[in-house]
Every structure is written in C-alpha cells, then in structure tokens.
Amino acid sequence: MAHANGIGSVKPNELWAYERAPMIIYWELTNACGLACRHCRATALPDAAPGELSTAEAIAVLDDILGFATDGEALPHLVMTGGDPLKRADLAELVAAANDRGIGVSLAPAVTPLLTREKIFWMKEIGIQAISLSLDASTAEYHDGIRMVPGTFDATLTALDQAAEAGLPVQVNTLVTAKTAEDLPAVAKVLSEHTLMQWSLFFLISIGRGTELTELDPGEAEKWLMWAAKVNRETEFRVKTTEAMHFRRLMTAPMLRAGKTTAAIEAGPMSRGFGIRDGNGIVFISNLGNVCPSGFLPIEVGNVKDTSLVELYRNTELMRSLRDPDQFKGRCGVCEFRQWCGGSRARAYAWTSDPLESDPLCPYQPKTEG
Ligand code: SF4
C-alpha cells in the first residue's frame, strides 16, 4: 500500500523487527509487595502467591533465554519487577546467574522500608545495571494517596538521590491519568532538581486496580504528548512513554514535514525504540511463569514451566500477529506510522477485547484511511 510520506511502504528491518528475540523481558519475580497502589497491574499482595517460580525454575528460564541468541542475535535485557522483587530472598542469586549468562538486569523495586540506602548500594554491587522508581505526583499528599502509604513520596526522592550516589542509573515512572495530567509540569520541576537517566510517562490502561482511575481522552493525550516532546528537548534526562506509542508519530511528524527522509530518521537516534510494543520487542513472564505479550496485555500464550519462552515468543499465533502491523485493524491498520508506532495493543484489547484493533488513545486520521 502506498502512503503519502512513504513510511508505510518501508518494510520492517532489524531496527524494529523483533521476530527472533525481544529487546526486553519483563519478569514479575513475585507479586508480593508492601504497597497496594491504586493502579497496580500485578494486583500485588503482602505475601508471595503459591506456585511462584522456584529458584531452580527461574534459573532454568535464564538458560532458556540464551536460546534467543543462538544465531547471533543480541540477548534480551531483563527487567525484574513485581510486586516488589526485593521480596525474593534469592534475588542476588538470580541476578548473578543472569549476569553469568551475559544477560543484563534492571530492577523495579517498590519504595518500602526494604529499599534502604544499604540495599541500593547492594544492588549496584550484585550487578544490577539500572533501577526504576515510581513518582506519580509533585506532592506527598497526592503521591502517597495513590500509593496508599504515607511517606512514600519523600522515600522515593531519597532513593533517587541515593541511587545517584551509588552510580545506579534511574528511570522514573509516572502514571498519567485524566486526574493527574495537570500535575505533570510540577512533577517535571521536581525531577529537574534530581539526577535521573530517563522519565517514562505511563499512560494509564484501565486494567487491574487501574480501573478505579480514568484514562485521558485522545485530544488531551495528544496535548500532553506534545508537551512531553518539548520537555524531552529541553531537559537533561530523556522522556519516553509507556503504552502511548504514538509519541513516535508526534516526535517524527515535524521532521517529515520539514523534508527529512524516512531513511534519515531511521538512521538517527530518534529511531531507538521504533516498533517496540506489546509482543514486538517486549514479552512478560508472570510470577507463576505465565507468558503474555506485555504486563498490560494479559492474554497468556503459555507457561515457562512447560514450554520454552523462545518458542512462546517466536511462534504462538497471538505473538506473531502482534508483530505484523498489516494485521492491525481500523486506523492503526492503514496508518503510515504503523511500523514505527503500531499503537498500544494492550489498550486496544482493554477497550475492545481485540488486541489487533486501533489504539483508542490516538486521535490520528491516517492519510490512507477509507
Ligand atoms: S493510528 Fe495507530 S499506528 Fe497510527 S499513529 Fe495512531 S496509534 Fe500509531
């Protein structure tokens, strides 16, 4: 299909075709957590659920991951998440086992009394490459209200500074909802007074505890994404989005209008992350070993206890369809940005029960629609 600016005619290449291996594996080591955040995807509980992967089963998964790189592909990066991964007594053993296999590890700890200064320096020591921390508001009152535990706001900023002291890069994650968006400039100001590598804006999908909160409407989301693009240009830390893939359209459309070619854009730093979305470059393993395209797209394609993760990622029908934008429906299916963006498959599923439908958060009318 021909497209006005030629993007849609570009075939996927190694930049954004993740047929053979994901770039990131999100691994929910446990759903145990001392917090009970209103929007928690994992519906975390104080104690580990029966049936969580044992240490031996987890190490078998690490061996399995090596199968992604048998033909010279880069090994995926592992993000150990939860729940609170610090609740796993074997965390150091698992990180060491991953590093021994050449698999890089980042950690997404919860901000609870377990996250001490000593623990942050320990993380660096055991070989964790980066961590993520959540900061959902610019004030303690608002943030602690979402996280349901007083003191979490102050503890998060303390952990951010301690990570900088330990030389541990941090991604700060901020939830974006209809109610919280107006606070984003104030959050950006708070962050500008600290050291971080990256700020990730997670555009709420109404699943899990998140159903108590409301998503932005598409017009408002567009406005805040444009604001985020401006912040990205003006601050020292990089700004990215989670489950708002059309940020890539907003970032690249001005370049295309200015006459920059698709080839030039693809060769530039902007193309980092192009195409990555639920099931394409991303895969998720639950605490019980269930495998889904992402943590926000809860359709299980199998379990690592009985099937290879490599097999589940590469060959299950759902995963294959999520990697083929030509199978997408509605606007996303004909959009000239679909290879670079492709929309949130998780939000499409949450709203329509069909993960191949259009992303309802994106208001864009493709040039070829109809
Ligand atoms: S219509 Fe779909 S593919 Fe196109 S920019 Fe919007 S979300 Fe992305």
Residues whose N, C-alpha, C, O or C-beta is under 5 A from the ligand:
A	BS01	SF4	H246 R249 R331 C332 C335 F337 R338 C341 G342 G343 D359 C362 Y364
